[in-house]
């Protein structure tokens, strides 16, 4: 059987968010490993799917889609669920926070984890950038904690949404990276975000993803470094 979707992934990368969404929507898909150690994301075949050389890519009957937020929104609109419908009054709020996660939180996490990509090889520059980013990210997380506790259906509500999946993955990585500063953010100060992580972790979709990518039994409440059955997270 040929599945209609092909997810190009690396373990515990942004593709995890898309895998969670596919599992939550009960959509059959084929997972195609992108070997990061071999820099497969820079290969000509991969660049033909995503010219930016980043993970993930979702191949669909309508063509390849890249950018995590775009894939999430496309899946939600195509299949229903995970996001308020276009005519729902909550749609605008859900979208503005989705793009905050994608364009602000996730983008700053990339700079925190990979400073050399943005400012070169000098460790002193890395330290200065990371110091500023930790302040900025702590402020973002405080705002997200307030939103998560405000009783919205589209974030930390009774039914999982694409914002829940995206944020749970980001909180996982915040707990683990950078490796030499792991635990720099105190998640105990954010009980609503901790509840979100616990709810998403209990989902069958999360258990399926954790097994596929070697994330352990508690990938969001007690994150540990992955031991994937194939490929590498870095």
C-alpha positions as MATLAB code, in Angstrom:
seq = 'XXXXXXXXXXXXXXXXXXXXXXXXXXXXXXXXXXXXXXXXXXXXXXXXXXXXXXXXXXXXXXXXXXXXXXXXXXXXXXXXXXXXXXXXXXXXXXXXXXXXXXXXXXXXXXXXXXXXXXXXXXXXXXXXXXXXXXXXXXXXXXXXXXXXXXXXXXXXXXXXXXXXXXXXXXXXXXXXXXXXXXXXXXXXXXXXXXXXXXXXXXXXXXXXXXXXXXXXXXXXXXXXXXXXXXXXXX';
ca = [
       0.000    0.000    0.000;
       1.313    3.467   -0.892;
       0.429    6.080    1.710;
      -0.688    9.471    0.462;
       1.729   11.252    2.822;
       5.516   10.924    3.127;
       7.052   12.622    6.155;
      10.754   13.383    5.762;
      11.995   13.371    9.343;
      14.928   13.161   11.704;
      14.399   11.876   15.246;
      13.413   14.532   17.780;
      13.554   17.319   15.200;
      10.728   19.659   14.184;
       9.323   16.744   12.192;
       8.230   15.293   15.549;
       5.483   17.941   15.634;
       4.181   16.828   12.245;
       4.365   13.165   13.209;
       2.291   13.948   16.292;
      -0.304   15.702   14.121;
      -0.476   12.838   11.625;
      -0.938   10.359   14.472;
      -3.587   12.515   16.173;
      -5.505   12.763   12.898;
      -5.147    8.995   12.319;
      -3.647    9.600    8.890;
      -1.530    6.832    7.335;
       1.918    8.019    6.286;
       5.369    6.795    5.415;
       8.266    8.132    7.493;
      11.397    8.762    5.424;
      14.592    9.229    7.436;
      16.736   12.266    6.702;
      20.229   11.285    7.868;
      21.519   14.417    9.565;
      24.945   12.937   10.247;
      25.371   12.516    6.502;
      23.900   16.002    5.916;
      21.166   14.433    3.805;
      19.095   17.594    4.232;
      21.696   19.292    2.015;
      21.495   16.686   -0.732;
      20.121   17.538   -4.159;
      17.070   15.251   -3.828;
      16.112   16.808   -0.511;
      16.734   20.370   -1.687;
      14.366   19.664   -4.561;
      11.666   19.226   -1.899;
      12.794   22.022    0.415;
      15.332   24.462   -1.033;
      16.098   25.742    2.478;
      17.493   22.358    3.549;
      15.507   22.146    6.762;
      13.440   19.372    8.298;
      10.558   18.524    7.952;
       9.019   18.111    4.530;
       5.623   16.524    4.016;
       4.996   15.134    0.555;
       1.301   15.239   -0.323;
      -0.787   14.572   -3.436;
      -0.707   18.349   -3.942;
       3.079   18.568   -3.738;
       5.726   18.943   -1.057;
       5.109   21.297    1.876;
       7.790   22.658    4.187;
       7.694   24.886    7.294;
       6.208   23.299   10.398;
       3.427   25.837   10.893;
       2.374   25.654    7.247;
       2.200   21.855    7.322;
       0.148   21.887   10.521;
      -2.327   24.387    9.160;
      -2.628   22.539    5.831;
      -3.343   19.244    7.597;
      -5.875   20.829    9.947;
      -7.762   22.510    7.132;
      -7.622   19.484    4.860;
      -8.744   16.933    7.451;
     -10.517   18.920   10.168;
      -9.480   18.974   13.800;
      -6.426   20.403   15.587;
      -7.473   23.996   14.802;
     -10.661   26.073   14.785;
     -12.318   26.037   11.357;
     -11.878   29.105    9.106;
     -15.315   30.460   10.044;
     -14.939   29.838   13.792;
     -14.625   32.937   16.022;
     -11.516   31.461   17.696;
      -9.688   31.090   14.390;
      -7.826   34.400   14.589;
      -6.584   33.793   18.128;
      -5.395   30.293   17.274;
      -3.548   31.502   14.186;
      -1.792   34.417   15.844;
      -0.415   32.156   18.570;
       0.471   29.428   16.070;
       2.586   31.911   14.159;
       4.047   33.230   17.396;
       5.221   29.696   18.151;
       6.604   29.263   14.641;
       8.061   32.698   13.916;
       9.176   33.786   17.384;
       9.534   30.997   19.945;
      10.824   28.292   17.602;
      13.018   30.732   15.679;
      14.688   31.948   18.874;
      15.185   28.377   20.030;
      17.082   27.665   16.812;
      19.391   30.599   17.573;
      19.866   29.364   21.145;
      20.719   25.844   20.029;
      22.793   26.727   16.948;
      24.377   30.159   17.547;
      27.250   29.410   15.191;
      24.849   29.433   12.245;
      23.836   33.005   13.016;
      26.941   34.765   14.407;
      29.947   32.640   13.511;
      32.357   30.493   15.550;
      33.403   32.805   18.415;
      32.353   31.230   21.775;
      32.175   34.658   23.412;
      29.624   35.753   20.836;
      27.689   32.524   21.423;
      27.551   33.202   25.164;
      26.347   36.773   24.686;
      23.666   35.737   22.218;
      22.470   32.925   24.453;
      22.295   35.181   27.504;
      20.009   37.568   25.646;
      17.909   34.786   24.184;
      17.303   33.167   27.561;
      15.860   36.449   28.833;
      13.690   36.820   25.751;
      12.521   33.204   25.797;
      11.663   33.357   29.500;
       9.376   36.304   28.741;
       7.739   34.415   25.863;
       7.168   31.390   28.076;
       5.628   33.535   30.816;
       3.116   34.868   28.283;
       2.383   31.371   27.026;
       1.853   30.187   30.598;
      -0.776   32.907   31.030;
      -2.510   31.963   27.762;
      -2.385   28.256   28.659;
      -4.184   29.004   31.913;
      -6.862   31.234   30.404;
      -9.311   28.477   29.456;
      -9.047   28.627   25.674;
     -10.119   25.588   23.678;
      -7.278   26.103   21.190;
      -4.448   25.897   23.749;
      -4.363   23.532   26.719;
      -8.047   22.713   26.405;
      -9.837   19.394   26.547;
      -9.017   18.382   22.953;
      -5.452   18.466   21.582;
      -4.699   21.147   19.019;
      -1.779   21.876   16.763;
      -0.668   24.571   19.212;
      -0.539   22.001   22.012;
       1.585   19.661   19.911;
       3.939   22.414   18.772;
       4.391   23.837   22.259;
       4.891   20.447   23.945;
       7.748   19.680   21.554;
       9.350   23.080   22.116;
       9.126   22.628   25.890;
      10.814   19.255   25.521;
      13.759   20.789   23.676;
      13.981   23.681   26.127;
      14.527   21.125   28.900;
      17.379   19.409   27.019;
      19.300   22.041   25.073;
      21.820   23.540   24.905;
      23.384   20.458   26.468;
      25.882   22.480   28.493;
      23.059   24.603   29.928;
      20.260   22.027   30.169;
      17.532   23.010   32.593;
      18.101   26.748   32.177;
      14.346   27.385   32.369;
      12.370   26.481   35.500;
       9.302   24.643   34.218;
       8.027   24.271   37.802;
       7.139   27.954   37.604;
       4.708   27.218   34.754;
       2.058   24.769   36.061;
      -0.309   25.289   33.128;
       2.421   24.443   30.620;
       3.348   21.437   32.766;
      -0.286   20.297   32.592;
      -0.221   20.696   28.824;
       2.869   18.487   28.610;
       1.264   15.842   30.801;
      -1.935   15.786   28.749;
      -0.124   15.462   25.431;
       2.232   12.838   26.818;
      -0.722   10.623   27.801;
      -2.061   10.555   24.236;
      -1.759    7.384   22.116;
      -0.280    9.566   19.372;
       2.577   10.552   21.651;
       3.268    6.974   22.652;
       3.463    5.989   18.981;
       5.845    8.845   18.209;
       7.992    8.193   21.268;
       8.434    4.563   20.263;
       9.220    5.459   16.647;
      11.826    8.064   17.589;
      13.257    6.649   20.827;
      12.033    9.429   23.101;
      11.495    7.330   26.218;
       8.427    6.821   28.381;
       8.053   10.446   29.479;
       9.079   12.586   26.503;
       7.330   15.759   27.668;
       7.118   15.554   31.471;
      10.602   14.125   32.118;
      12.480   14.669   28.852;
      15.673   12.762   28.176;
      17.934   12.618   25.139;
      16.590   10.359   22.412;
      17.887    6.913   21.575;
      16.331    6.508   18.140;
      16.102    3.160   16.371;
      17.465    4.865   13.258;
      19.138    8.127   12.428;
      20.309   10.883   14.730;
      18.712   13.926   16.331;
      21.764   16.046   15.507;
];
